[in-house]
Amino acid sequence: MAAGQQWVLVEMVQAFYEAPAYHLILEGILILWIVRLLFFSKTYKPHETYKLTEKEKEDLIEEWQPEPLVPPVSKDHPSLNYDVVTGPPSHKIIINGKECTNFASFNFLGLLDSDRVKDKALASLKKYGVGTCGPRGFYGTFDVHLELESRLAKFMRTEEAIIYSYGFATIASAIPAYSKRGDIIFVDEAACFSIQKGLQASRSFIKYFKHNDMEDLERLLKEQELEDQKNPRKARVTRKFIVVEGLYINTADVCPLPELVRLKYKYKVRIFLEESMSFGVLGEHGKGVTEHFGVNIDDIDLISANMENAVASIGGFCCGRSFVIDHQRLSGQGYCFSASLPPMLAAAAIEALSIMEEDPEIFSVLKRRCSQVHQALQGIPGLKLVGVPFSPALHLQLERSSGCRSSDLQLLRSIVDHCLDRHVALTVARYLEKEERFVPPPSIRVVVTVEQTDEDIQKAVSCIREAASIFLR
Amino acid sequence: MVLLTFAIPFLTVPLVWTLTNVIHNLAMYLFLHTVKGTPFETPDQGKARLLTHWEQMDNGIQFTSSRKFLTISPIVLYILTSFYTKYDPTHFFINTCSLLSVLLPKLPQFHGVRVFGINKY
């Protein structure tokens, strides 16, 4: 065989004896390297952290003072004294045994008490039971989930929607699904707590711009553009996002969406819009802040909202292009690793959507009531009203703060107690002060719903005025 | 692969061994020293996004058993190849270049080094 002739062992060994010197030297070096690897190298970690001496360790141990597991807290801390609600938090709410008019729950469209919604939920309860006992991937996907997703996508006129079972987790899972370590996110300072947790989970670079200040945002975007020009290879793999809310829950403002879309196309960033307060509130048909400003829905890359406010259900959804939303089906932590939404609540949400589609009059009624309340709450001595006239959740802040947050909160709490005694339910806006990035000033949150009558509003306003004149000399 | 020499007439034994060595080192370079990051989400929240597989192996600890094995196997293959190619100079040149391309990135001094900024981001 012709090929076999080259493979005679004797010839090979002969070639070994005639091998060039450099080749054998190289092989010798390699064999020595193998021996060194096998016998003379220790495993070690590069960039070893500074090793402490025994004395330093002893010193550190002696200095350490253990903190108590539960920090001492005064007995009248507000979180230890709950206001207990019996019965549903509908227009008339029973707090601590007293029946009050509800100016505190986010039941904007009054769908909490709707008979149609309750009937559908009961029918669904009899059909499916209460819970789902499984995430979407493990037999937790029911036909009501798929129906709700397609109904939401059709309502918002996007390609696809995805449902989460917990409203807080919606935006907190959506942000880290797209933005990872090394990416850049530009956020408004007044972003709500769930957005902040999503930002923390994403490990990206967070740049805050002043609330609703487009010049500040443009300045930050320009700085980023300069850096990108210095290092174009890094810029090509860095993703940039802007996260804003439609109606801010902390300041009752609306974001300047057309300006943001202009900045998006100028500086090539993606926009994530959080519409928890504005879904079912703003716009002619309740489609949110995009309809309010007349912005094309395809300009916004991701819209996220929770269904716990106007829709009066539980959970949240994200909607957008299929290309964007499909990614969350495997990367959305709250979607893959939490049990899915109970079908009873999904059916209730579908019915609420039907009501919203059939009767777009309620949105103009709500808008009228909001401007009515906004008008009526102006000019209370000692309190200033914060919020735009069409926002259903307004804030009443102290005009002159005493400098100490807890005494301000106590003052506001006394106003709220005064109103509670007169059967008007209000609430002080509560925050986790140590966890929030920019804690908003203490305020009373006044919520407007379609079910409130003119008398209710007048009574509430007069109670607040009275309380302000008593407590805020 | 040596059986290929019986199947295809123009593939001689030295050529087959050189091809084996080169293809093995090319595949090793591609999978261990070119591709960065992870195909799935890891608990380290993306710290390894810019690291190659070799740099991620054993969390950056040098000279562990896996690393030693993966360093020694191309050397053994090279020694076998140079025996079977009868120490021919052309084959020597190709095989040595290929071996160096796969041994140098494995040195601890090259941990995280990106020459000329290639493959940095």
Interface residues (C-beta under 8 A of the other chain):
Chain A: M1 A2 A3 G4 Q6 W7 E11 M12 A15 F16 E18 A19 P20 H23 L26 E27 L30 I31 W33 I34 L37 L38 S41 K42 T43 Y44 K45 P46 K180 R181 G182 R203 R233 K234 R236 V237 S331
Chain B: T5 F6 P9 L11 T12 V13 P14 E41 Q45 G46 K47 R49 L50 N59 G60 I61 Q62 F63 T64 K68 T71 I72 I75 V76 Y78 I79 S82 F83 Y84 K86 Y87 P89 F92 T96 P108 H111 G117 K120 Y121
